[in-house]
């Protein structure tokens, strides 16, 4: 039999990899391929932190393949053209890949299928590789193509049996002489966040194992503890497919307990967003539920946006979250909710501005989760309470009561104790630890009133 090609995209692992498993079952040799496509850059998916993490993932994937007798083949150019050329080079009959759910991924799949079928070859697209369940597998009764609300989706999703995760293959034979470019290196990526985590399947599996052993039991009680940092931090590995979402859920359910159940619920949110994106690809840029917002524009709005981006709004918890994002390329989920609420409701700025800034820094940033979480907070998405506003002072008292998270990321306030650290503007100038920390860009009551007027809630 002729070789097969496995096109890796957002599934950079060897464990529980249905496309690779299927190719190895039907062909004596396999070409594991990753294409560095400039269209990814033009579409806005590439950002320094993600490129660096991607380089780690590809380096680790190549090492894992070499340990099994194979190697990763890297090409650069249009994905369809490069796959087509490689298929002709090795005379492959089949190409296997994971299904994607963004408009970009679906158009890539369509073009690739047409090109391969024109050459008499076949494309096999394997669903449920980057998510726990395929995006369209769970649908509501009555003919709707997706769930618009999370809770009923979660109930149905929880009752669907999962496929058993497959082990990594023992051997991967790659045809001799196949040309490859060098595997990219993190060192070649400029402007990477200093505290960015290490990528790759090995690092992801080590983190998963340690977290399941020591922290998952406390997840339900501590996942909103900002200073405690008790979340799994697995989202970058799930985003790049260095971990199988289905395997993560299997391991969590095997651990059992309220903490594991709460964690699985959060993984389900990821699937929920992908099924919404699959049905409504336009929500990457358009409101899922329009509220006829009249977002602020002009110099004042631009100045407020810069203050928010730089972590200098005058609200310590918001600023701490934004500074964590800049340093780590990652932000605690409670911080994401608060930062997004502050931008869209207290400052009344377009959620797309915030989503764009997050995508420029987040190592786990993707269209489904980033855009839909932003819309959820802005009230234009799937939230059943679209006009809720998170108060940064009340949030700080609840989720950073002694100020440890703020102290870590806003050193200008490190000498202040709670509750003053959360409301430094109430102190006299000589009582503040540093004169460098700014006054609030807007009063909370003023911001709330402006938002309510704009949404015509009064």
C-alpha positions in Angstrom: 0.0 0.0 0.0 1.0 3.6 -0.5 1.8 5.9 2.4 -0.8 8.2 4.0 -0.4 11.8 5.1 -1.5 13.1 8.5 -2.0 16.9 8.5 -1.6 18.3 12.0 -3.3 21.6 12.8 -4.7 22.2 16.3 -4.0 18.6 17.5 -0.3 18.6 18.3 0.0 15.4 20.2 0.5 11.6 19.8 -1.8 10.3 22.6 -5.4 9.9 21.7 -5.0 11.1 18.1 -7.7 9.5 15.9 -6.3 10.8 12.5 -2.9 9.4 13.2 -4.3 6.1 14.5 -6.5 5.7 11.4 -3.6 6.4 9.1 -1.4 3.9 10.8 -4.0 1.2 10.6 -4.3 1.4 6.8 -0.9 2.4 5.5 2.6 0.9 6.1 4.1 4.4 6.2 2.8 7.8 7.3 4.0 11.3 6.8 3.2 13.5 9.8 2.9 17.0 8.3 2.6 20.5 9.7 2.2 23.5 7.3 3.2 27.0 8.4 0.6 28.8 6.4 1.0 32.6 6.0 -2.8 32.8 5.7 -2.9 32.1 9.5 -1.0 35.3 10.0 -3.2 37.3 7.7 -6.3 36.0 9.5 -5.0 37.3 12.8 -4.6 33.9 14.4 -0.8 34.3 14.8 0.5 36.3 17.8 4.0 36.1 19.4 2.9 34.1 22.5 1.0 31.6 20.5 3.8 31.3 17.9 6.3 30.6 20.7 4.0 28.0 22.4 3.4 26.5 18.9 7.1 26.2 18.4 7.4 24.3 21.7 4.5 22.0 20.7 6.1 21.2 17.3 9.5 20.6 18.8 8.0 18.2 21.3 5.9 16.5 18.6 8.9 16.0 16.5 10.8 14.5 19.5 8.0 12.1 20.2 7.8 11.0 16.6 11.6 10.5 16.5 11.4 8.4 19.6 9.1 6.1 17.6 11.2 5.9 14.5 9.6 8.8 12.7 9.8 12.6 12.4 7.7 15.6 11.8 7.7 17.1 8.3 7.3 20.9 8.2 6.5 22.8 5.1 5.7 26.5 4.6 3.1 28.0 2.2 -0.6 27.6 1.4 -1.8 24.5 3.2 -3.8 23.1 0.3 -0.9 23.6 -2.1 1.7 22.1 0.2 -0.5 19.0 1.1 -1.2 18.4 -2.6 2.5 18.7 -3.5 3.5 16.3 -0.7 0.8 13.8 -1.6 2.1 13.7 -5.2 5.7 13.4 -3.9 5.1 10.3 -1.8 2.2 9.0 -4.0 -0.2 8.9 -1.0 -3.7 7.7 -1.4 -5.2 9.3 1.7 -4.9 12.4 3.9 -6.2 12.4 7.5 -6.8 15.5 9.6 -8.9 16.7 12.5 -12.1 18.7 11.9 -12.0 22.4 12.8 -15.0 24.6 13.5 -14.0 28.1 12.6 -14.9 29.6 9.2 -11.1 29.6 8.4 -10.8 25.9 9.3 -13.9 24.8 7.4 -12.9 26.7 4.2 -9.4 25.1 4.4 -11.0 21.7 4.6 -13.3 22.5 1.7 -10.5 23.6 -0.5 -8.3 20.6 0.5 -11.0 18.1 -0.2 -11.7 19.6 -3.7 -8.0 19.6 -4.5 -7.4 16.0 -3.4 -10.5 14.6 -5.1 -9.4 16.3 -8.3 -6.2 14.2 -8.1 -8.0 11.0 -7.3 -7.1 11.1 -3.6 -9.2 11.0 -0.5 -9.5 13.3 2.5 -10.6 11.8 5.8 -11.7 14.4 8.4 -12.0 13.1 12.0 -14.5 14.8 14.2 -14.2 15.3 18.0 -10.4 15.6 18.0 -10.0 19.1 19.2 -13.2 19.0 21.4 -14.7 16.4 23.7 -17.7 15.9 21.5 -18.1 16.8 17.8 -19.5 20.3 17.5 -22.8 19.2 15.9 -23.4 16.0 17.9 -25.6 17.4 20.6 -28.5 19.5 19.3 -31.8 20.6 20.9 -35.1 18.9 20.2 -37.2 20.8 17.6 -34.7 21.1 14.8 -32.4 23.9 16.0 -28.8 23.4 14.9 -27.2 24.4 18.2 -27.9 25.2 21.8 -28.0 28.9 22.6 -27.9 28.4 26.4 -25.2 26.5 28.3 -27.1 24.7 31.0 -29.4 22.6 28.8 -26.4 21.9 26.6 -24.4 20.7 29.6 -27.1 18.4 30.7 -27.3 16.7 27.2 -23.5 16.8 26.8 -23.0 15.1 30.2 -25.1 12.1 29.1 -23.3 11.3 25.9 -20.9 8.3 26.2 -17.3 9.3 25.3 -15.0 7.3 23.1 -12.1 5.7 24.9 -8.8 7.6 24.6 -6.3 5.7 22.5 -2.6 5.4 23.6 0.2 6.9 21.6 1.5 4.7 18.8 4.6 2.6 19.5 6.0 3.0 16.0 5.6 5.6 13.3 7.4 4.8 10.0 8.0 7.7 7.7 9.1 7.3 4.0 12.8 8.1 3.5 13.9 11.2 1.8 10.9 13.5 2.4 12.0 17.1 2.5 11.3 19.1 5.6 12.1 22.6 6.8 13.5 23.1 10.2 11.1 22.8 13.1 10.5 26.3 14.4 12.1 27.4 17.7 10.7 29.6 20.4 14.0 31.5 20.4 13.2 32.8 16.9 10.0 34.5 18.0 10.3 38.1 19.1 8.2 40.0 21.7 7.2 36.9 23.7 5.7 37.5 27.2 8.4 36.9 29.8 6.4 34.5 31.9 4.9 32.4 29.1 4.5 28.7 30.0 6.4 26.0 28.2 4.4 24.3 25.5 4.2 20.7 24.2 2.5 17.4 24.9 5.0 16.3 27.5 4.7 19.5 29.5 0.9 19.3 29.2 0.7 15.8 30.4 3.0 16.5 33.3 0.8 19.4 34.3 -2.4 17.4 33.9 -1.1 14.5 36.1 0.2 16.8 38.8 -3.0 18.9 38.9 -5.3 15.8 39.0 -3.2 14.4 41.9 -3.0 17.5 44.1 -5.5 20.2 43.2 -8.6 19.0 41.4 -10.4 18.0 44.7 -10.4 21.7 45.8 -11.3 23.1 42.4 -15.0 23.8 43.2 -14.1 25.8 46.3 -11.0 27.5 45.0 -11.2 28.1 41.3 -12.1 31.8 41.8 -9.3 32.4 44.3 -7.2 34.8 42.3 -4.1 34.8 44.5 -4.4 31.0 45.2 -3.9 30.3 41.5 -5.9 27.1 41.9 -7.1 26.6 38.3 -5.6 23.9 36.1 -3.8 26.2 33.5 -4.5 23.5 30.9 -6.2 25.8 28.5 -3.1 26.5 26.3 -2.5 22.8 25.9 -6.1 22.2 25.0 -6.0 25.1 22.5 -3.1 23.6 20.6 -4.3 20.0 21.0 -1.2 19.1 23.0 -3.8 17.4 25.3 -6.9 15.6 24.3 -10.0 17.2 25.7 -11.7 13.8 25.8 -8.8 12.3 27.7 -8.8 15.2 30.2 -12.6 14.6 30.9 -12.0 10.8 31.3 -9.3 11.5 33.8 -11.4 14.0 35.7 -14.4 11.7 35.9 -12.1 8.9 37.1 -10.9 11.1 39.9 -14.5 11.8 40.9 -15.8 14.3 43.5 -17.3 17.7 43.4 -14.1 19.4 42.3 -13.6 17.1 39.3 -17.3 17.6 38.3 -16.9 21.4 38.5 -13.8 21.2 36.4 -15.5 19.0 33.7 -18.3 21.6 33.6 -15.7 24.2 32.6 -14.3 21.9 29.9 -17.9 21.6 28.6 -18.0 25.4 28.2 -15.2 25.0 25.6 -17.3 22.5 23.7 -20.4 24.7 24.0 -18.6 27.7 22.4 -17.3 25.5 19.6 -20.8 24.3 18.8 -22.1 27.8 18.7 -19.2 28.9 16.4 -19.8 25.9 14.2 -23.5 27.0 13.7 -22.8 30.7 13.6 -19.3 31.4 12.2 -20.2 35.1 11.9 -20.1 35.6 15.7 -16.3 36.0 15.4 -17.1 39.6 14.5 -20.8 40.1 14.8 -23.1 40.2 17.9 -24.8 36.9 18.6 -27.7 38.8 20.2 -27.5 42.5 19.1 -28.3 45.0 21.8 -28.1 48.0 19.5 -25.2 49.4 21.5 -23.8 52.8 20.8 -20.3 52.2 21.8 -18.1 55.2 22.8 -15.7 56.6 20.3 -13.3 59.6 20.2 -10.2 60.7 22.1 -11.7 60.0 25.5 -12.6 56.5 24.6 -9.2 55.9 23.1 -7.5 57.2 26.2 -9.6 54.8 28.4 -8.8 51.9 26.1 -5.0 52.6 26.4 -5.3 52.8 30.2 -7.2 49.5 30.3 -4.6 47.8 28.0 -1.7 49.1 30.1 -3.2 48.1 33.4 -3.5 51.8 34.6 -7.3 52.3 35.1 -7.0 53.2 38.7 -8.9 50.0 39.7 -6.3 47.7 41.2 -7.9 44.3 40.5 -8.6 45.2 36.9 -5.0 46.5 36.5 -3.6 43.4 38.1 -5.4 41.2 35.7 -4.2 43.1 32.7 -0.6 43.1 33.9 -0.8 39.4 34.4 -1.9 39.0 30.8 1.0 41.1 29.5 3.6 39.2 31.6 2.3 35.6 31.2 0.2 35.6 28.1 -2.5 34.1 30.3 -5.0 35.5 32.7 -7.0 33.9 35.6 -10.6 33.3 34.4 -12.1 35.5 37.2 -9.7 38.3 36.0 -10.9 37.8 32.4 -14.5 38.3 33.5 -13.8 41.4 35.5 -11.5 43.0 32.9 -14.1 42.3 30.1 -17.0 43.7 32.2 -15.0 46.8 33.1 -14.2 47.5 29.4 -17.6 46.8 28.0 -19.9 48.1 30.7 -18.0 50.5 33.0 -16.1 52.1 30.1 -18.7 51.2 27.6 -16.2 50.3 24.8 -16.9 47.8 22.0 -16.2 44.2 23.1 -14.3 43.7 19.8 -11.6 46.1 21.0 -11.0 43.9 24.1 -11.2 40.7 22.2 -8.6 41.9 19.7 -6.3 42.9 22.6 -6.7 39.6 24.3 -6.0 37.7 21.0 -2.8 39.6 20.7 -1.5 38.2 24.0 -3.4 35.1 25.1 -1.5 31.9 24.5 -4.9 30.1 24.6 -6.7 32.7 22.5 -9.0 31.2 19.9 -12.1 32.4 18.0 -14.6 30.2 19.8 -13.7 30.8 23.4 -12.3 34.3 23.2 -15.0 35.9 21.1 -17.9 34.2 22.8 -16.6 34.8 26.3 -16.3 38.5 25.4 -19.8 38.5 24.0 -21.1 36.7 27.1 -19.7 39.4 29.4 -20.7 42.3 27.0 -24.3 41.0 27.0 -24.4 40.4 23.3 -23.8 36.6 23.6 -25.4 33.7 25.4 -25.6 35.1 28.9 -29.1 35.1 30.3 -28.4 38.3 32.3 -27.0 40.5 29.6 -27.0 43.7 31.7 -25.1 42.5 34.7 -22.1 44.7 35.7 -19.2 43.4 37.8 -18.1 45.9 40.4 -14.2 45.7 40.6 -14.2 46.7 44.3 -16.8 44.1 45.3 -15.1 41.5 43.2 -11.8 42.3 44.9 -13.2 42.0 48.4 -14.7 38.6 47.4 -11.9 37.0 45.3 -8.8 38.8 46.6 -9.8 39.7 50.1 -6.3 40.3 51.5 -5.0 41.9 48.4 -2.3 39.3 47.6 -3.2 39.1 43.9 -3.1 42.9 43.5 0.1 43.1 45.5 1.8 40.6 43.1 0.9 42.5 39.9 0.6 46.1 41.0 3.9 46.7 43.0 3.0 50.4 43.4 0.4 49.3 45.9 2.4 46.5 47.6 2.8 48.3 50.9 -1.0 48.8 51.3 -3.2 46.5 53.3 -6.7 45.4 52.5 -9.2 47.0 52.2 -7.3 50.2 51.2 -5.3 48.3 48.5 -8.6 47.9 46.6 -9.7 51.5 47.0 -6.5 53.6 47.1 -8.2 56.7 45.8 -9.9 57.0 49.2 -6.5 57.5 50.9 -4.9 60.9 51.3 -2.0 61.4 48.9 0.6 61.1 51.7 -0.9 57.7 52.7 -0.5 56.1 49.4 2.5 53.8 48.9 3.4 55.4 45.5 2.5 58.5 43.6 2.8 56.6 40.4 -0.5 54.8 40.6 -3.3 56.7 38.7 -6.6 58.0 39.8 -9.7 56.0 38.5 -10.5 56.7 34.9 -14.1 56.9 35.7 -16.3 56.7 38.9 -18.1 53.4 39.2 -21.4 55.1 39.7 -20.8 57.3 36.6 -19.8 54.3 34.5 -22.9 52.3 35.5 -25.2 55.2 34.8 -23.7 55.7 31.4 -24.1 52.1 30.6 -27.7 52.0 31.7 -28.5 55.0 29.6 -26.9 53.6 26.6 -28.8 50.3 26.9 -31.9 52.3 27.8 -32.4 50.5 31.1 -33.5 53.5 33.0 
